[in-house]
Amino acid sequence: MPGGGMSRFFTIFMFILAVFVMFDPVLRQALGDIVGLGLGPLIGFGGNYPTLTLILAGMFMTGLTIVVRHFFTDYVQQAESQKIVGAFNKELRKARLENNTFKTKKLMEMQPKIMEKSMKMTGSQLKLMPVTLLIVIPIFAWVAVFMYQVTSPLIAVPWAFGVDLNALNLFPNWVLIYSLISIPFGQILSRLLRYYDFKKRLNVLAAGNP
């Protein structure tokens, strides 16, 4: 299908762009400078509070991606699909443990339809990946450029004093802080939005509307 082909092309293109931004300092600098025109005055603080900048940038990036996914995700349908797949797998394991060949055969005949339902939900999530990368890559590029322009990237942590945020272990230390902020924040925001969506659906059902 033309639409599916275009979606795959865009996904591949965004992954290639992400790789280039990660390993090409010239492209990363150019992209970071462009994004910095907007984010720098908002959360850059002149490089004086790099930890606060990392926290705000992580929350901003994660918040945008989660909100985009929220508006294109049917949480009720997703929960139904997960419940059906989970129940099917449980019955299949039980049939195999009980050596019930008849039931196992019947379940195996049903498996393609069950997997199709699961893959459909997974596919809808993958289609959103290029959009989220379009948000993540520029912001991450700006943070990378910003951090290497900070004159005193030293912070105190519970286990050490004077930790250099730009020091390279497996990744620069600032990536760790960035991840420690963005991942939990994303989980909390996602759960809150999901709770809001389910509550809204329940209110609609309670009102007698389809």
Backbone as numpy.savetxt, mean C-alpha at the origin, in Angstrom:
# Nx Ny Nz CAx CAy CAz Cx Cy Cz
-8.05 -8.08 -24.01 -8.89 -6.88 -24.01 -8.02 -5.63 -24.01
-8.40 -4.59 -24.79 -7.60 -3.38 -24.87 -7.41 -2.72 -23.52
-8.50 -2.66 -22.71 -8.40 -2.03 -21.40 -7.42 -2.74 -20.50
-7.50 -4.10 -20.49 -6.60 -4.88 -19.67 -5.17 -4.74 -20.12
-4.95 -4.70 -21.46 -3.61 -4.52 -21.98 -3.03 -3.18 -21.60
-3.86 -2.15 -21.65 -3.40 -0.81 -21.27 -3.06 -0.75 -19.80
-3.88 -1.42 -18.98 -3.63 -1.45 -17.54 -2.31 -2.16 -17.24
-2.05 -3.28 -17.91 -0.79 -4.01 -17.71 0.40 -3.17 -18.15
0.24 -2.47 -19.28 1.32 -1.62 -19.78 1.65 -0.52 -18.77
0.60 0.10 -18.23 0.80 1.18 -17.27 1.46 0.66 -16.00
1.05 -0.54 -15.56 1.65 -1.14 -14.37 3.13 -1.40 -14.59
3.47 -2.00 -15.72 4.88 -2.28 -16.04 5.68 -0.99 -16.13
5.07 0.03 -16.76 5.75 1.31 -16.91 6.05 1.92 -15.55
5.09 1.86 -14.62 5.29 2.44 -13.30 6.35 1.68 -12.51
6.41 0.35 -12.68 7.46 -0.42 -12.01 8.84 -0.06 -12.55
8.93 0.11 -13.86 10.20 0.51 -14.47 10.62 1.89 -13.97
9.64 2.80 -13.90 9.92 4.13 -13.40 10.41 4.08 -11.96
9.78 3.22 -11.15 10.18 3.09 -9.75 11.63 2.61 -9.64
12.01 1.65 -10.49 13.38 1.14 -10.48 14.37 2.23 -10.88
14.03 2.99 -11.91 14.91 4.07 -12.36 15.07 5.14 -11.29
13.95 5.49 -10.64 14.01 6.51 -9.59 14.87 6.02 -8.43
14.79 4.72 -8.14 15.55 4.15 -7.03 17.05 4.15 -7.31
17.45 3.87 -8.55 18.86 3.68 -8.85 19.49 4.80 -9.67
18.70 5.70 -10.22 19.24 6.80 -11.02 19.16 8.10 -10.22
20.28 8.57 -9.67 20.25 9.77 -8.83 19.84 11.03 -9.60
20.13 11.09 -10.89 19.77 12.27 -11.69 18.25 12.36 -11.82
17.60 11.24 -12.16 16.14 11.22 -12.29 15.49 11.46 -10.93
16.03 10.85 -9.88 15.48 11.02 -8.54 15.58 12.49 -8.11
16.71 13.12 -8.41 16.90 14.52 -8.06 15.90 15.41 -8.81
15.73 15.14 -10.10 14.82 15.96 -10.91 13.38 15.82 -10.42
12.96 14.58 -10.19 11.60 14.34 -9.72 11.40 14.90 -8.32
12.40 14.71 -7.46 12.31 15.22 -6.10 12.24 16.74 -6.06
12.99 17.40 -6.94 12.96 18.87 -6.99 11.58 19.38 -7.41
10.96 18.69 -8.36 9.63 19.10 -8.82 8.60 18.96 -7.69
8.59 17.80 -7.04 7.64 17.57 -5.95 7.95 18.49 -4.78
9.23 18.80 -4.59 9.63 19.68 -3.49 9.08 21.08 -3.60
8.70 21.49 -4.79 8.11 22.82 -4.96 6.82 22.94 -4.15
6.11 21.81 -4.00 4.88 21.82 -3.22 5.07 21.36 -1.79
5.81 20.24 -1.62 5.95 19.67 -0.28 6.99 20.39 0.57
8.01 20.94 -0.06 9.06 21.62 0.69 8.54 22.72 1.60
7.78 23.67 1.06 7.25 24.74 1.93 6.25 24.24 2.96
5.57 23.12 2.66 4.54 22.62 3.57 5.11 21.86 4.75
6.00 20.92 4.48 6.48 20.03 5.56 8.01 19.94 5.61
8.71 20.76 4.83 10.17 20.70 4.84 10.80 21.38 6.04
10.17 22.45 6.54 10.65 23.19 7.71 12.11 23.63 7.57
12.52 23.86 6.33 13.89 24.31 6.10 14.94 23.30 6.48
14.56 22.04 6.62 15.51 20.99 7.00 15.83 20.96 8.48
15.12 21.76 9.28 15.42 21.86 10.71 14.82 20.73 11.55
13.75 20.12 11.04 13.08 19.04 11.79 12.88 17.83 10.87
13.98 17.16 10.52 13.88 16.06 9.55 12.98 14.91 10.01
12.98 14.62 11.32 12.14 13.53 11.81 10.67 13.87 11.63
10.30 15.10 11.95 8.91 15.53 11.76 8.54 15.51 10.28
9.46 15.91 9.44 9.21 15.87 7.99 8.97 14.44 7.52
9.78 13.50 8.02 9.61 12.09 7.66 8.24 11.58 8.10
7.85 11.94 9.32 6.56 11.48 9.85 5.41 12.01 9.00
5.45 13.30 8.71 4.36 13.92 7.94 4.34 13.41 6.50
5.52 13.23 5.92 5.58 12.73 4.54 5.04 11.30 4.47
5.41 10.47 5.46 4.92 9.10 5.49 3.41 9.04 5.65
2.87 9.88 6.53 1.42 9.91 6.74 0.70 10.45 5.52
1.27 11.46 4.89 0.66 12.05 3.70 0.61 11.04 2.54
1.75 10.39 2.29 1.81 9.41 1.20 0.87 8.23 1.46
0.93 7.68 2.68 0.09 6.54 3.01 -1.37 6.90 2.99
-1.69 8.09 3.52 -3.08 8.53 3.54 -3.67 8.63 2.15
-2.91 9.21 1.22 -3.39 9.35 -0.16 -3.64 7.98 -0.80
-2.69 7.07 -0.65 -2.84 5.75 -1.29 -4.00 4.97 -0.69
-4.17 5.04 0.64 -5.26 4.32 1.30 -6.61 4.89 0.87
-6.72 6.21 0.80 -7.99 6.84 0.40 -8.34 6.48 -1.04
-7.34 6.47 -1.92 -7.59 6.08 -3.32 -8.10 4.65 -3.38
-7.45 3.75 -2.65 -7.90 2.35 -2.63 -9.30 2.22 -2.04
-9.60 3.04 -1.04 -10.90 2.97 -0.38 -12.04 3.24 -1.36
-11.89 4.23 -2.20 -12.97 4.61 -3.11 -13.14 3.63 -4.27
-12.17 2.73 -4.45 -12.27 1.77 -5.54 -12.35 0.33 -5.04
-12.62 0.16 -3.74 -12.69 -1.18 -3.15 -14.07 -1.41 -2.55
-14.68 -2.52 -2.92 -15.95 -2.94 -2.32 -15.62 -3.86 -1.15
-15.61 -3.31 0.07 -15.19 -4.08 1.23 -16.15 -5.23 1.55
-17.43 -5.01 1.30 -18.41 -6.07 1.57 -18.18 -7.24 0.64
-18.01 -6.95 -0.64 -17.75 -8.01 -1.62 -16.43 -8.70 -1.32
-15.43 -7.93 -0.92 -14.12 -8.48 -0.57 -14.24 -9.44 0.61
-15.00 -9.03 1.66 -15.19 -9.87 2.83 -15.95 -11.16 2.48
-16.97 -11.02 1.63 -17.74 -12.20 1.20 -16.85 -13.18 0.45
-16.02 -12.64 -0.45 -15.12 -13.49 -1.23 -14.13 -14.22 -0.32
-13.56 -13.51 0.64 -12.60 -14.12 1.57 -13.27 -15.19 2.42
-14.52 -14.94 2.82 -15.24 -15.91 3.64 -15.54 -17.18 2.84
-15.95 -17.02 1.59 -16.26 -18.17 0.74 -15.01 -19.00 0.49
-13.92 -18.32 0.14 -12.66 -19.03 -0.13 -12.17 -19.74 1.13
-12.26 -19.06 2.28 -11.83 -19.67 3.54 -12.65 -20.90 3.89
-13.97 -20.81 3.72 -14.85 -21.94 4.02 -14.58 -23.11 3.07
-14.34 -22.79 1.81 -14.06 -23.84 0.81 -12.76 -24.57 1.17
-11.71 -23.81 1.47 -10.43 -24.43 1.82 -10.54 -25.29 3.08
-11.35 -24.83 4.03 -11.55 -25.60 5.26 -12.23 -26.93 4.97
-13.27 -26.90 4.12 -13.97 -28.13 3.77 -13.09 -29.07 2.96
-12.26 -28.50 2.10 -11.37 -29.33 1.28 -10.33 -30.02 2.16
-9.76 -29.30 3.10 -8.79 -29.91 4.03 -9.44 -31.01 4.86
-10.67 -30.74 5.32 -11.39 -31.72 6.13 -11.67 -32.99 5.33
-12.08 -32.82 4.07 -12.38 -33.98 3.22 -11.13 -34.81 2.98
-10.00 -34.15 2.79 -8.75 -34.87 2.55 -8.29 -35.59 3.80
-8.43 -34.95 4.97 -8.04 -35.59 6.22 -8.91 -36.81 6.52
-10.18 -36.71 6.17 -11.11 -37.82 6.39 -11.04 -38.86 5.27
-10.18 -38.58 4.29 -10.03 -39.48 3.14 -11.37 -39.72 2.42
-12.18 -38.66 2.37 -13.48 -38.71 1.71 -13.28 -38.37 0.23
-13.02 -39.39 -0.57 -12.68 -39.17 -1.98 -13.84 -38.56 -2.77
-15.07 -38.95 -2.45 -16.23 -38.41 -3.18 -16.36 -36.91 -2.94
-16.28 -36.51 -1.67 -16.41 -35.10 -1.34 -15.23 -34.30 -1.88
-14.04 -34.88 -1.80 -12.85 -34.21 -2.32 -12.99 -33.97 -3.82
-13.49 -34.97 -4.55 -13.67 -34.84 -5.99 -14.66 -33.73 -6.33
-15.77 -33.69 -5.60 -16.78 -32.66 -5.84 -16.22 -31.26 -5.56
-15.47 -31.16 -4.47 -14.89 -29.87 -4.14 -13.84 -29.44 -5.16
-13.07 -30.38 -5.65 -12.06 -30.06 -6.66 -12.71 -29.60 -7.96
-13.90 -30.13 -8.24 -14.63 -29.68 -9.43 -15.12 -28.23 -9.26
-15.38 -27.85 -8.01 -15.84 -26.50 -7.73 -14.68 -25.50 -7.62
-13.47 -26.01 -7.43 -12.34 -25.14 -7.14 -12.08 -24.05 -8.19
-12.17 -24.35 -9.50 -11.91 -23.28 -10.48 -12.83 -22.06 -10.30
-14.11 -22.30 -10.00 -15.04 -21.18 -9.81 -14.70 -20.39 -8.55
-14.30 -21.11 -7.49 -13.91 -20.44 -6.25 -12.66 -19.60 -6.47
-11.69 -20.18 -7.17 -10.45 -19.47 -7.43 -10.68 -18.27 -8.34
-11.62 -18.41 -9.25 -11.94 -17.30 -10.15 -12.47 -16.10 -9.35
-13.29 -16.38 -8.37 -13.83 -15.31 -7.51 -12.70 -14.62 -6.75
-11.77 -15.44 -6.23 -10.65 -14.89 -5.48 -9.74 -14.06 -6.39
-9.45 -14.59 -7.59 -8.57 -13.89 -8.51 -9.19 -12.59 -9.01
-10.50 -12.56 -9.09 -11.19 -11.34 -9.53 -10.96 -10.22 -8.53
-11.04 -10.52 -7.24 -10.80 -9.52 -6.22 -9.34 -9.10 -6.21
-8.43 -10.08 -6.37 -7.01 -9.76 -6.41 -6.69 -8.88 -7.61
-7.31 -9.21 -8.75 -7.07 -8.43 -9.97 -7.52 -6.99 -9.83
-8.63 -6.78 -9.16 -9.13 -5.41 -8.97 -8.17 -4.60 -8.10
-7.52 -5.27 -7.14 -6.54 -4.58 -6.31 -5.27 -4.27 -7.10
-4.86 -5.19 -7.95 -3.65 -4.98 -8.75 -3.83 -3.84 -9.75
-5.06 -3.63 -10.22 -5.31 -2.55 -11.15 -5.08 -1.18 -10.51
-5.18 -1.13 -9.18 -4.96 0.13 -8.47 -3.49 0.40 -8.21
-2.64 -0.62 -8.40 -1.23 -0.47 -8.08 -0.54 0.66 -8.86
-0.78 0.80 -10.17 -0.14 1.91 -10.89 -0.52 3.27 -10.33
-1.78 3.40 -9.91 -2.24 4.68 -9.35 -1.52 4.97 -8.04
-1.40 3.96 -7.19 -0.72 4.17 -5.91 0.77 4.43 -6.12
1.36 3.77 -7.11 2.77 4.03 -7.41 2.97 5.44 -7.92
1.96 5.96 -8.62 2.01 7.33 -9.11 2.05 8.32 -7.96
1.54 7.91 -6.81 1.60 8.74 -5.60 2.90 8.49 -4.83
3.25 7.21 -4.69 4.38 6.83 -3.85 5.71 7.30 -4.43
5.93 7.07 -5.73 7.25 7.33 -6.32 7.68 8.80 -6.20
6.84 9.77 -6.59 7.28 11.17 -6.48 7.55 11.61 -5.03
6.67 11.19 -4.10 6.86 11.60 -2.70 8.13 10.97 -2.13
8.35 9.69 -2.44 9.55 9.01 -1.95 10.80 9.65 -2.54
10.73 10.03 -3.82 11.87 10.69 -4.46 12.18 12.00 -3.76
11.15 12.76 -3.42 11.38 14.03 -2.73 11.99 13.81 -1.35
11.49 12.82 -0.62 12.04 12.55 0.72 13.52 12.18 0.62
13.88 11.36 -0.38 15.28 10.96 -0.57 16.15 12.18 -0.85
15.69 13.05 -1.75 16.45 14.26 -2.08 16.54 15.17 -0.87
15.42 15.33 -0.17 15.37 16.20 1.00 16.34 15.74 2.08
16.35 14.44 2.37 17.17 13.92 3.47 18.65 14.13 3.21
19.09 14.02 1.98 20.51 14.18 1.70 20.93 15.64 1.60
19.93 16.54 1.73 20.23 17.97 1.78 20.20 18.50 3.21
19.78 17.66 4.15 19.73 18.06 5.56 21.16 18.14 6.10
21.49 19.26 6.71 22.86 19.47 7.17 23.21 18.66 8.42
22.25 18.47 9.31 22.53 17.71 10.55 21.47 16.61 10.73
21.60 15.52 9.97 20.58 14.45 10.04 20.80 13.50 11.21
20.97 14.06 12.42 21.24 13.23 13.60 20.04 13.27 14.54
19.65 12.11 15.04 18.55 12.03 16.00 18.95 11.10 17.14
18.25 11.25 18.25 18.45 10.34 19.40 17.31 9.34 19.42
17.65 8.07 19.62 16.67 6.99 19.74 16.89 6.32 21.08
15.91 5.53 21.56 16.05 4.91 22.89 17.31 4.10 23.09
17.86 3.53 22.02 19.01 2.65 22.17 20.34 3.32 21.76
20.30 4.56 21.30 21.54 5.22 20.88 21.32 6.72 20.74
22.44 7.47 20.86 22.40 8.90 20.65 23.14 9.24 19.35
22.70 10.29 18.70 23.40 10.76 17.50 23.36 9.78 16.35
22.20 9.19 16.08 22.06 8.27 14.94 21.92 9.09 13.67
22.76 8.77 12.69 22.74 9.47 11.41 21.62 8.89 10.54
20.64 9.72 10.19 19.51 9.24 9.39 19.95 8.81 7.99
21.05 9.35 7.51 21.51 9.02 6.16 22.51 7.86 6.14
22.89 7.37 7.32 23.83 6.25 7.37 23.22 5.03 6.71
24.03 4.34 5.94 23.54 3.20 5.16 23.84 1.89 5.85
22.79 1.14 6.19 22.95 -0.25 6.62 22.52 -1.10 5.44
21.37 -1.74 5.53 20.82 -2.35 4.33 20.15 -1.26 3.49
19.45 -0.36 4.20 18.87 0.84 3.63 19.29 2.01 4.51
19.15 3.24 4.02 19.42 4.38 4.90 18.49 4.34 6.11
18.97 4.85 7.23 18.18 4.82 8.46 16.86 5.55 8.34
16.80 6.60 7.51 15.56 7.34 7.39 14.45 6.50 6.78
14.82 5.51 5.95 13.82 4.62 5.36 13.14 3.81 6.45
13.90 3.41 7.46 13.33 2.64 8.58 12.29 3.47 9.32
12.65 4.72 9.65 11.70 5.59 10.36 10.48 5.86 9.49
10.73 6.11 8.23 9.64 6.37 7.28 8.67 5.20 7.24
9.22 3.98 7.24 8.38 2.77 7.19 7.67 2.54 8.52
8.36 2.79 9.63 7.76 2.59 10.95 6.57 3.51 11.17
6.55 4.64 10.49 5.43 5.57 10.60 4.34 5.21 9.61
4.71 5.03 8.34 3.71 4.88 7.27 2.95 3.55 7.36
3.61 2.46 7.71 2.94 1.16 7.72 1.85 1.08 8.81
2.18 1.39 10.09 1.10 1.34 11.11 0.00 2.36 10.83
0.38 3.56 10.39 -0.63 4.57 10.09 -1.57 4.08 8.99
-1.00 3.41 7.97 -1.81 2.88 6.88 -2.78 1.81 7.35
-2.32 0.95 8.26 -3.17 -0.10 8.80 -4.34 0.48 9.59
-4.03 1.48 10.42 -5.08 2.11 11.24 -6.10 2.82 10.35
-5.61 3.62 9.39 -6.51 4.36 8.51 -7.37 3.42 7.68
-6.76 2.35 7.17 -7.50 1.38 6.37 -8.62 0.73 7.18
-8.32 0.36 8.43 -9.34 -0.26 9.29 -10.46 0.72 9.61
-10.12 1.99 9.84 -11.14 2.98 10.13 -12.07 3.20 8.94
-11.49 3.29 7.75 -12.30 3.48 6.55 -13.17 2.26 6.27
-12.61 1.07 6.53 -13.38 -0.15 6.33 -14.53 -0.23 7.32
-14.25 0.15 8.57 -15.30 0.17 9.59 -16.41 1.15 9.20
-16.02 2.32 8.71 -16.99 3.33 8.29 -17.84 2.80 7.14
-17.21 2.11 6.19 -17.93 1.59 5.03 -18.93 0.52 5.45
-18.51 -0.40 6.33 -19.42 -1.45 6.80 -20.56 -0.85 7.60
-20.27 0.13 8.44 -21.30 0.75 9.25 -22.33 1.45 8.36
-21.86 2.09 7.30 -22.77 2.77 6.37 -23.66 1.76 5.66
-23.09 0.62 5.27 -23.89 -0.42 4.63 -24.94 -0.98 5.59
-24.56 -1.18 6.84 -25.50 -1.70 7.84 -26.64 -0.72 8.09
-26.32 0.57 8.11 -27.36 1.58 8.29 -28.35 1.59 7.13
-27.82 1.38 5.91 -28.68 1.31 4.74 -29.60 0.11 4.83
-29.06 -1.04 5.24 -29.88 -2.26 5.37 -30.92 -2.09 6.48
-30.52 -1.44 7.58 -31.45 -1.24 8.69 -32.61 -0.31 8.29
-32.32 0.59 7.33 -33.36 1.51 6.87 -34.29 0.84 5.86
-33.97 -0.41 5.48 -34.83 -1.14 4.55 -34.53 -0.88 3.10
-33.36 -0.26 2.80 -32.99 -0.01 1.42 -32.09 -1.12 0.92
-32.10 -1.44 -0.38 -31.26 -2.52 -0.90 -29.81 -2.12 -0.94
